[in-house]
Amino acid sequence: MRIILILIVIAAIFAVVQSQRHGCEWGGDGWFDCVMGKTASEMPAATPASTPEMPATEAPASETP
């Protein structure tokens, strides 16, 4: 029961903080979409696969006499 209460309090704090950050009007139409929509759009994009600009050079072969 305590865990559920703690999770509810954390969710409420998150909602209030994000609402203030995004300038969403509390209780207005679309408030939840304003908070969650802007939060999701601020997530960093997936990093594209890096393509090497220069191919890796091979290690020199060891010279044996």
N, C-alpha and C positions, 0 to 999 in steps of 0.2 A: 504494500500500500504506500509506503514511503517513497519507493522508487517511482511510482506513477505520479505522485505529487511533485517530486523533484523534476520529473520530465515536463510536467505541465508548467511549472514555474520557469524552467529554462526556455520552453517554447514561447511563453509570454514575454520574457525579457528579450528574446531574439526578435519577436514581432515589434515590440516598442522601439528597440534600437534601430532596426532596419527601416521602420516607418519614419523615424526622425531623420535618418541619413538620406532617404529618398524624397523627403518632403511630401509624403502621402498623408492625406487628411484622414484622421482616425474615424472610423465608422462610416465614411463616405462610400458611395457606390464604387465598386471595383477596388476597394482598399486592399483586399487580399491579393488581387492580381497586380496591383501597384507594387506591393512589398515583394512578393515572390517573383514577379516578372522582371523587375529591375535587378533583383539579386541574382537571378539566373543569367541575365544578360551580362553581368559583370564577371562571370566566371571566365578564367583564361581559356583561350582556344587551345585545342590539342596541338601539340608541337608537331610540325610536319617532319617527315623523315628527312634526316640530314643527308645531303649528298656531298660527298667529299669533293672539294674543289681541285685537289691534286691527288692522284692515286698514290697509294702508299708504295714506298720503294722497298724493294727486296733487300734483305740483309745480305752483305757480301759473303760469298762462300769462303769458308776457311781454306787457306792454302796449306797444303801439306807437301813437303819436299819429296 
